[in-house]
Amino acid sequence: MNPPAILLLSDGSKFVGRSIGADGLSVGEVVFNTAMTGYQEILTDPSYAKQLVTLTCPHIGNVGVNPEDEESSVVRAAG
């Protein structure tokens, strides 16, 4: 089972759920992306640095990744 996680917003709103990523603390602006594909490009795009990206399509991540779709060599999103 995935470990518990908390999203705490600057207005005091608190959302409790389960983590599906790396363990640890992350701080950034919460943003969203409604694209049905391209999640690898989104997460490696330097424009998403210091942002917590919410991907809204339920099928994101089902097809894996490949080097040709990277925008940079590392994940740039903060979460």
N, C-alpha and C positions, 0 to 999 in steps of 0.2 A: 504494500500500500504506500502511496506517495505521502511524504511528510506534510504536516499542516503548514499553511502560509497565510500571511496577512497583508492586505493592501490597505495602507493608511494614507488618506488624502489630507491635504493641508487644511481643509475645512473641518477636520475631525471625523469625517466619515470613515468607517472601518468595515472592510469586507474580509471575511474569513473563508478560506478554501483549502485546496491541496496544491502543492508545488509540483510542477512537471518539468522544471529546469534545474539549474545548478543551485545548490544550497548557498545561503548567504544573504547579505543585506544589499539592497540596491536602491538608489535614489534617482529620480528623474521625473520628467513631464510624462503624464499618461496620454498616449495618442492611440488612434486606431487606424486600421487599414482594411478596406472592404474588398480587396482583390481576391479573386478565386484561385489565382496561381501566382507564382513569383515570390513565395515566402523566403526563399534562399536569397534572392536579390534584396528584398526588404531588410532582412536581418543583417546583411553584410554591407548595406549602403551607409557610407559615412554621414549622410544627412540625418540618420536616425540616432546618432551618438547622443548619449545622456537622455534617451527617451525610453519609456516602458511601452512597448508596442503590443496592442491587442489586435490579433488577427481574427476577423469576424466570421470567416468561412469555416464551417464545421469539418471540411475535408482537408484542411491544411496539414501538411506533413505526411500524407499517405503515399507519396511517390518517391521519397528520398531526396538526395542532393547530388550534385555533380560539379566538378571544378569549373566548367564552362559558364555556369550561372552566377558565379561569385562576383560581387561588385568590389570586394577587397578580400584580403587573405584571412580576416578574422571577423567574428560577429561584432558589429558596432553598437547595436541596441543595448541599452542598459538592462533590459529585462523584457 
